Amino acid sequence: MAKFFFRRDFGWVWFHGFERSGLDGAVTCIHNHRRRRKHGNNWDGFSTMFKEDAEVYWSAKNVEGKSDARSETNIEKLEKTVNDGNYYEAQQMYKSVSARYVAAERCAEALDILQSGASIQLRNGQIPALNIMPHMHTLSCPSGGADHVLALAAGQRIRLVHYKVGQKVTCGSELAVLFVETLIKGKFQCSEETLDRVRKIYQEFPRITLPHHLGDEDDDEMQQLSEAMVAAKTRVEGCSSFLKAAIRWSAEFGASRNGSPELHDMLAEYFYTESPEMDMARVSFHFVRGSNPEKFAAKLVNFMGKCYPGEDDLAIARAILMYLSLGNLRDANCLMDELKIQLKSKQLDFPKSDLIQFIVYVVKTLERDALPLFRILRQNYKLSIERDPAFDELLDEIAEKFYGIKRRSGLQGMFGDIFNV
């Protein structure tokens, strides 16, 4: 005889006596109970919330041959669960229901559910639950996103602990990654329609400005900044996992070998605007595989206004060399011209250094068959090149692209190994 236990604090049904556990086993048990007692849809004794969750799950267990109306009903019920504040329960249901559709080879319906789930969870900005500490308070914070925030309760300042998971990914980004995995399982081609769905999920990722001008001696403000930076890192990791998966899918199913340029632009943009620790090498890696050198130039100009002295020419040189390492002389020239235009419009000077002079000479040299001159330049500007360990690697790739010179190392390349996209 099955034993059911209802835990009102978590809004969940726990039970024992069956080989399987969790909601899957619970629904199987309920189904057997209904079949034995012949009570039809009589759910007396069960909570309203669990009834709704189980109905959604049960409908997904019998998806073969059913119409799209059932998946639409599931989406509506799951959205209601989220809107009622039951984020974790909804998360498990989104994953379970979509998995059932995939198993029934109805990936289109699974994609609808996962897109809806990713979008609404990202808007709520919650994180999956794990090891909730009983002595901590958890409250809803509609505008807080995935950030840790502070509030006053019982006269004392307490931390509002969001649901956490070991991988530190938001519910929305987890469903977003599942969305891409379903694209691969269903062998969906990289079309404008499908890219638009990826684009819509990306647009739901939170964009929250980190606090600035905090007092050096205010512990509360420093704590707030520290927590905001941790939250920002969580958002960036989640969006990065989603878009990197989407880039790999696009490379496999119809886009260029490097993946969709638009997806690279999205990832570069999010890295630049949301990362708590600026890494222009990572930003540049994706912008040079994108299709918008004008936007890339704007980010570089912005970076030059707040970087440490001597980093501006390094950022420009790295960007140009990355374009050239891909054999893209056109966009390397476009970026250089756009930088000059945007700097002039802001009444700023283009950086002058031996490294920039080297970059200018290299671009001109690659426009003609001048391998000996290319080698002379590398030798004469050796000290400037050594300012960044990655430059020699990029120059080896450039020599192979433009002059067919085999690289000195059989490695795949520093940036390819680092970013693994």
C-alpha positions, 0 to 999 in steps of 0.5 A, a space after each residue: 500500500 502506498 504511503 503519501 506524505 504532504 510537506 506543505 513547507 515545500 509544497 510537494 508530495 513525498 511518498 514511499 513504497 515504490 521502486 521509483 521516486 520523485 514526481 514520476 513515481 508519484 504520478 505512476 502511483 496516483 494513476 494506479 490508484 485512480 485505475 483501481 478505485 475507478 474514481 476517474 478524475 477524483 483527486 480528493 486528498 491531494 493538494 490543488 498545486 500537486 494536482 495541477 503539476 501531476 496533470 501536466 506531467 500525466 498529459 506528457 506521458 501520453 503525447 503520442 498522437 495527440 494534438 498541439 492543444 495539449 502542449 499549449 495547455 501544458 505551457 499555460 499550466 506551467 506558466 501559472 506554476 511559475 507565476 504563483 511563485 513555485 519556481 523549483 517545482 515548475 523547473 522540474 516539470 519543464 524538464 520532465 514534460 519536455 523530455 517526454 515529448 522528446 522521447 515521443 519524437 515530438 521535438 517541436 512541442 518540446 521546443 515550445 515548452 522549453 522556450 516558454 520555460 526559459 523565457 519566463 524563468 529568466 524574467 523571474 531570475 530564479 536559481 534551482 533549489 538545493 540544500 536550502 538552509 532552514 535558518 535563512 529567510 527566502 522571500 520573493 523579489 520580482 525586480 532582483 533577478 538572480 542577484 543577492 539582495 539585502 532587506 530588513 526583517 525583524 529589525 535586522 538586515 538579512 540576506 535573501 537567499 535565492 535557490 542555489 545549485 552546484 553548477 550555479 546556473 539559473 533555471 532559465 539558462 538551464 532550460 535554454 541549454 535544453 532548448 539547444 540540445 533539443 534542436 540538435 536531437 531534432 536535427 533542426 537546421 540553422 534557419 532565420 526562424 530558429 535563430 529568431 527563437 534563440 534571439 528571443 531567449 537571449 533577450 530575456 537574460 537579465 542586464 543589471 548594472 553593477 553599483 559604482 562609487 561605493 564608499 571605501 570604508 562602508 562595509 555594507 556597500 562593499 558587501 553589496 558590491 561583492 554580492 552583485 559581482 557574484 550574481 553578475 558572474 552567475 548570469 554571464 556563466 548561464 548566458 555563455 553556456 546557452 550561446 556557446 551551445 547555440 554556436 556549436 549547434 549552428 556550426 553543425 546545422 547550416 551556418 559557417 564553420 565557426 558558427 552563426 556570426 550573429 550568435 558570436 556578436 550576442 555573446 561578445 556583447 553580453 560578455 562586455 556589458 555584464 561581466 564583472 571582470 572585463 576580459 577583452 581577449 574573450 570579448 574580441 574572440 567572439 566579435 571577430 567571428 561575428 559580423 559587426 566590426 562597427 559595434 566591435 569598434 564602439 566597444 573598443 573605444 569605450 574600453 579605451 576610456 576606462 582601461 589602464 594606461 598602456 592597455 589600449 594599444 594592446 586591445 587594438 592590436 589583439 583585435 586586428 591580429 585575431 581578424 587576420 588569423 582568420 584570414 579576414 583582412 577586410 574586417 581588419 581594415 574596417 575595424 581600423 578605419 572605424 576606430 579612427 572615425 569613432 575616436 575622432 568623433 569623440 575628440 580622442 587620439 588614436 593610440 601611438 606606440 611601436 605595437 600599433 606601428 607594427 600592426 599597421 605595417 603587418 596589414 599593409 604587408 598582407 595586402 601583397 605577397 611579401 613573406 620576407 617583409 613579414 618575417 623582418 617585421 616580426 624580428 624588428 618588433 619582437 619586443 612589442 610582440 612579446 607584450 602579449 604571449 598570444 601574439 606570437 601564436 596569432 602571427 603563426 596562424 596569420 603566416 599559415 593563412 596568408 603564406 601557407 607557412 606550416 605552424 611551428 607547433 602542432 597544437 590547435 592554437 591558444 585561443 581555440 583551446 581556451 574558449 573551446 567553442 
